[in-house]
C-alpha cells in the first residue's frame, strides 16, 4: 500500500510565518526554537527513530528531533497523529510521546513548556523545581542578554497566539501525563520504547494480540535463527512490536534487520521499509 503523506496545514503556515517574523526577533536562533522541515521520507535517521515516524523539527542539540507518529500508516492525516520526541542519547527512553497532535505541540512550546518537551520528569514537583533551577542559573553575561532573549520569546508567543489562535496550556505536566495515559489505553501491545503498537480506534476492541517471544525481555544476540524464524511467520502486530523493541534496545544484527525489512515489504508497508532500508544502508 502506497501512502502519500501531506504536510499539515498548521506546520506549513508556521514555517512561512517564521520567515515573516524572523527579522523582528534577531536574538532568537529561530522564532519557534526549532529547525522546522517536512520531508515525508525522513524519520530522523537514527537507530532510535521509529520507522513509522516523520520528522518535522530538529533542536540542533544531540540529535534530538520531533516527529509525527503514523502507527505504521494506520493514520494518514498528520494533523491528528501523536507527536514523538526522539533523543538518540537517552538510553532506555529514546522515544516518548509529548503531545496529542501538532497543534498541541506548538501550544505547549508557546505556553513556556519547552523544557517539558525536551526532558523526562518523574513528578510534577521535579519538573517545577527543574524549571526554577534553570531560570535561576541563566544569567546575564558578555555573550548572552537574558532580558532581550526573554522579551523576544514573549513577542513570538504573543504573535503566535494571535496568528494561530493557540489555547495556552497552563499545566503542562498534567497535560503530558494525560496524553501518555490515553496512549497506554489505546495500545494493543506495550513496547520497550513506551510507544506500543496501536491500530487506532480498533485497538480499543482488539484483544488477544500475541506478543513476540522476547516481549518485556532483552532480545538475545545468540538466538538469531529463532528471531528470523519468528519474523518470517509472525502476525503483523507481534512483528511490529518486535521492531519497536529492537529499535529501543539498539539491537543491531544485520541479518535480523534484513528479515524484518523483507517482512515489511511483504506486508505492503512501503514507507516503513524504505525508512528502515535507509538506516540499514548507513549502518552496514
C-alpha positions in Angstrom: 0.0 0.0 0.0 1.5 3.3 -1.1 0.7 6.2 1.3 1.4 9.8 0.3 1.7 12.0 3.4 1.0 15.7 3.1 2.4 18.4 5.3 -0.2 19.5 7.9 -1.6 23.0 7.1 -0.6 24.3 10.5 3.1 23.3 10.1 3.1 24.8 6.6 1.7 28.0 7.9 4.2 28.2 10.8 7.2 27.6 8.5 6.0 30.5 6.3 5.3 32.6 9.4 8.8 32.1 10.8 10.2 33.6 7.6 7.9 36.6 8.0 8.8 37.5 11.6 12.4 36.3 12.0 13.8 39.8 11.3 11.7 41.1 14.3 13.4 38.7 16.7 17.0 38.6 15.6 18.3 37.5 19.0 16.5 34.1 18.7 18.1 31.4 16.5 14.7 30.6 15.2 11.3 32.1 16.3 9.9 28.7 17.4 13.1 27.4 18.8 13.2 24.6 16.3 14.5 24.0 12.8 11.3 23.1 11.0 11.0 21.0 7.9 8.8 18.5 6.1 10.1 15.5 4.2 7.8 12.5 4.3 10.7 10.2 3.7 12.8 11.4 6.6 12.3 9.9 10.0 15.4 11.4 11.6 17.9 8.7 10.5 18.9 7.3 13.9 18.5 3.8 15.2 16.1 5.1 17.7 14.0 7.0 15.2 10.7 4.9 14.7 10.3 3.8 11.1 6.7 4.9 11.2 7.6 8.4 12.1 8.1 11.6 10.0 10.5 14.2 11.4 9.3 17.8 11.3 11.5 19.6 13.9 15.2 19.4 15.0 16.6 21.1 18.1 20.2 21.2 16.9 21.2 19.5 20.2 22.4 15.9 20.5 20.3 14.7 17.5 17.0 15.4 19.4 14.1 15.7 17.0 10.3 15.6 16.9 8.2 13.5 14.6 4.7 12.6 13.6 3.9 9.0 14.6 1.7 7.3 12.0 1.3 4.0 13.7 2.6 2.2 10.6 0.3 4.0 8.3 -2.9 3.4 10.3 -3.5 7.2 10.4 -2.6 9.2 7.3 -3.8 12.7 8.4 -0.7 14.1 10.1 -2.6 16.9 11.8 -4.2 14.4 14.2 -1.4 11.9 15.0 0.7 11.9 18.2 4.0 13.8 18.3 7.1 11.9 19.4 10.3 13.3 20.8 13.3 11.1 19.8 16.5 11.6 21.8 19.3 9.3 20.4 21.4 9.9 23.6 18.7 8.9 26.1 19.4 5.2 26.5 16.2 3.4 27.6 13.9 6.3 26.8 14.8 7.1 23.2 11.2 7.8 22.0 8.5 9.4 24.0 5.1 10.8 23.1 5.0 14.5 24.1 1.8 15.9 22.5 -1.6 14.7 21.3 -1.1 16.4 17.9 0.9 19.1 16.1 -1.4 22.0 17.4 -0.8 20.9 21.0 2.9 20.5 20.4 3.2 24.2 19.4 0.7 25.3 22.1 2.9 23.6 24.7 6.0 25.4 23.4 4.3 28.8 23.2 2.9 28.2 26.8 6.5 28.1 28.1 6.8 24.3 28.4 9.8 23.9 26.1 11.7 22.1 28.9 8.9 19.6 29.3 9.0 18.8 25.6 12.8 18.1 25.8 13.1 16.2 29.1 11.6 13.5 31.3 10.5 14.1 34.8 9.3 11.6 37.5 6.9 14.1 39.1 5.3 17.4 38.7 7.4 18.8 41.6 10.6 17.6 39.9 9.6 19.4 36.8 8.7 22.7 38.6 12.0 22.5 40.5 13.9 22.0 37.3 12.3 25.0 35.7 13.1 27.2 38.7 16.7 25.9 38.8 17.2 26.6 35.1 15.8 30.1 35.4 18.0 30.9 38.4 21.1 29.6 36.7 20.5 31.5 33.5 22.1 34.9 34.0 23.4 37.8 32.0 26.9 37.6 30.5 29.1 39.3 28.0 27.7 36.9 25.4 24.1 36.5 26.5 21.5 39.2 27.0 18.8 37.3 29.0 16.4 40.3 29.2 16.5 40.7 25.4 16.1 36.9 24.9 13.1 36.8 27.2 11.5 39.8 25.5 11.8 38.3 22.0 10.5 35.0 23.2 7.4 36.7 24.7 6.9 38.6 21.5 6.9 35.4 19.5 4.5 33.8 21.8 2.1 36.8 21.6 2.3 36.8 17.9 1.7 33.1 17.6 -1.3 33.1 19.8 -2.8 36.0 17.8 -2.0 34.5 14.4 -2.9 30.8 15.0 -5.3 31.0 17.9 -3.4 28.7 20.2 -5.0 27.9 23.5 -2.3 28.1 26.1 -1.7 25.1 28.3 -1.0 26.2 31.8 -0.5 22.8 33.5 1.9 21.3 31.0 2.9 18.4 33.2 -0.7 17.2 33.8 -1.4 17.6 30.1 1.6 15.3 29.3 0.5 12.7 31.8 -3.0 12.7 30.3 -1.7 12.3 26.8 0.5 9.3 27.7 -2.2 7.7 29.7 -4.5 8.0 26.7 -1.9 6.3 24.6 -1.5 3.5 27.1 -5.2 2.9 26.8 -5.0 2.7 23.0 -2.2 0.3 22.5 -2.6 -3.4 21.8 0.9 -4.4 22.9 3.3 -2.5 25.1 6.9 -2.0 23.8 10.1 -1.0 25.4 10.1 2.5 24.0 6.8 3.3 25.6 5.1 3.8 22.2 3.4 0.5 22.0 1.5 -0.8 18.9 -1.8 0.8 18.2 -4.3 0.4 15.3 -6.3 3.5 16.2 -9.9 3.1 17.3 -9.8 -0.6 16.6 -7.3 -1.0 19.4 -10.0 -0.5 22.0 -11.9 -3.5 20.8 -8.9 -5.6 19.8 -7.9 -8.4 22.3 -5.9 -11.5 22.2 -2.9 -9.9 20.4 0.0 -12.3 20.8 3.3 -10.6 21.8 6.6 -11.8 20.4 8.5 -14.4 22.4 11.0 -11.8 23.8 8.3 -9.4 25.0 9.5 -7.4 28.0 12.9 -9.2 27.9 16.2 -8.4 26.4 16.4 -9.6 22.8 19.3 -12.1 22.7 22.0 -11.9 20.1 22.6 -15.6 20.3 19.1 -16.5 19.0 19.4 -15.2 15.5 17.8 -18.2 13.9 14.9 -18.2 16.3 14.4 -14.5 15.7 14.4 -14.9 11.9 12.1 -17.9 12.1 9.6 -15.9 14.2 9.9 -12.8 11.9 9.1 -14.9 8.8 5.8 -16.1 10.1 4.8 -13.6 12.8 1.4 -11.9 12.9 1.6 -8.3 12.0 1.0 -6.9 15.5 3.7 -9.1 17.0 6.2 -8.3 14.3 5.7 -4.5 14.7 6.1 -4.8 18.5 9.4 -6.7 17.9 10.5 -3.9 15.5 9.8 -1.3 18.2 11.7 -3.3 20.7 14.8 -3.9 18.6 15.0 -0.2 18.0 14.5 0.6 21.6 17.2 -1.9 22.6 19.6 -0.7 20.0 19.8 -4.3 18.7 21.9 -4.2 15.5 22.1 -7.7 14.0 22.1 -7.1 10.2 20.5 -10.4 9.3 17.6 -9.8 11.7 17.1 -6.3 10.3 17.1 -7.7 6.8 14.5 -10.3 7.8 12.3 -7.6 9.3 12.8 -5.4 6.2 11.6 -8.3 4.0 8.5 -8.8 6.0 7.6 -5.1 5.9 7.8 -5.4 2.1 5.5 -8.4 2.1 3.1 -6.6 4.4 2.9 -3.7 2.0 4.5 -1.2 4.5 6.4 0.6 1.8 7.1 3.8 3.7 8.4 2.0 6.7 10.5 -0.4 4.8 12.1 2.5 3.0 12.9 4.2 6.3 14.4 1.0 7.6 16.4 0.4 4.4 18.0 3.9 4.6 19.1 3.2 8.2 20.5 -0.2 7.3 22.4 1.3 4.4 24.1 3.8 6.7 24.8 1.1 9.3 26.1 -1.6 7.1 
